[in-house]
Amino acid sequence: MIDRQQLIERLRHSIDEAMSPYVKDVRQLVLLDFPNHANVGDSAIYLGELAYFKRATSLRPSFVSEWSSHDWDALDRAVSSGPIFLHGGGNFGDVWGGHQGFREAVLERYPKRLVVQLPQTLHYQDQGALKRTADIIKRHGNFVLMVRDERSYKLARSNFACEVHKCPDMAFYIGPLPCPANPAHPLLLLMRTDREAQGAPSDPGIRIPSDALTADWLDEVAGMKERIKAQAVIGTLSSFSLSKSALRERYYALLANERVARGRKLLGSSGFVITDRLHAHILCTLMNIPHAVLDNNYGKVSGFMDLWTNDYERAHRVVDLHSAMALWASHSKATH
């Protein structure tokens, strides 16, 4: 078993090894598919990406966009050549159609231009959708795919005519994070409520303590985006850069920081976490919070842990909520 610092250093080294061939000659950084939604995990990935590119290239993005409001002409005017980097995560496949449609549109619009997909988990329910992606990648001819787990690696190598590399989640480039010393709750159950959830436990024998907190991290405070946008405008004016691209880049970075801060506050409110969210596991690791990890509904979490974090001393794999509660009870007894 290894501790937090050892794990972070190992995974950062793996990211450096996988990515270094594709950032050597980058002069202007294009980073597309910003995750402008409330899910904390995707914002953690984005902050990790920014931290990685700052270290590897000393660059902030020259052009960023989100899939639902992307302006192709603006990208062509701003950065007409060089690699395009696509935001990582767990939306490569046919579960999250908007992101996949945008990814495929990028490949179709820019044939032969280097496109690097930052670390993703692949999942297809329909073979027709898989074939469509394969055909688009083959026509493009210069696509590099980073994947976060062995199953995704095998799927990509078997179906896609492109370079495929294993690479840890970019959120690990955030590095170690502090954790509050006096949590308000003994236990947090941070469980998915979206389309990747396993489903609520039906066993009435599972008893959740009354002082435990049960939550997901998909809700935001009303008016948050407007407040962050005002901060972005002030920051952009103070840097004497008035372009829309600069404003958008600053706005996205502030949004991601705000969302990750919300997630960290939630995780840090408890002395022990039970979760089926991959980035709750990752942020708990960065914050050194003991936690029990269940899978999502198609193996994304277990696949990642199998390859990268299975030997971290404060993360515990469990198969169901019964096992997770038993583990928490044991932890609680040992620490009191």
TADADA-V41914 format. One record per backbone hydrogen bond with DSSP energy under -0.5 kcal/mol. NH is the residue of the N-H (numbers start at 0). CO is the residue of the C=O. If there is no record, write none. Layout:
# TADADA-V41914
NH&CO  NH&CO
This chain:
# TADADA-V41914
1&310  6&2  7&3  8&4  9&5  10&6  11&7  12&8  13&9  14&10  15&11  16&12  17&13  18&14  19&15  21&18  22&19  23&19  25&22  28&59  29&27  30&28  30&62  31&84  32&64  33&64  35&33  36&34  39&216  42&38  43&39  44&40  45&41  46&42  47&43  48&44  49&45  50&46  51&47  52&48  53&49  54&50  55&51  56&52  57&52  57&53  58&52  61&28  62&28  64&30  68&65  69&66  71&69  74&70  75&71  76&72  77&73  78&74  83&113  84&29  85&115  86&31  88&118  91&120  92&90  93&122  96&94  99&95  100&96  101&97  102&98  103&99  104&100  105&101  106&102  107&103  108&104  109&105  111&139  112&109  114&141  115&83  116&114  116&143  117&85  117&115  119&145  120&88  122&91  129&125  130&126  131&127  132&128  133&129  134&130  135&131  136&132  137&133  138&134  139&135  140&136  143&114  144&162  145&116  145&143  146&164  147&119  152&148  153&149  154&150  155&151  156&152  157&153  158&154  159&155  161&159  162&142  164&144  166&146  171&168  172&169  173&170  174&171  176&285  184&268  187&271  188&212  189&187  189&273  190&188  190&214  196&193  203&201  205&202  206&204  207&205  208&206  211&208  212&186  214&188  223&220  226&222  227&223  228&224  229&225  230&226  231&227  232&228  233&229  234&230  235&231  236&232  237&233  238&234  239&236  240&235  241&239  246&242  247&243  248&244  249&245  250&246  251&247  252&248  253&249  254&250  255&251  256&252  257&253  258&254  259&255  260&256  261&257  262&258  263&259  264&260  265&261  266&262  267&263  268&264  268&265  269&266  270&184  272&289  273&187  274&291  275&189  280&276  281&277  282&278  283&279  284&280  285&281  286&282  287&283  287&284  288&283  290&313  291&272  292&315  293&274  293&291  296&195  298&295  302&298  303&299  304&300  305&301  306&302  307&303  308&303  308&304  309&304  311&308  312&1  314&311  315&290  317&292  323&319  324&320  325&321  326&322  327&323  328&324  329&325  330&326  331&327  332&328  333&329  334&330  335&332
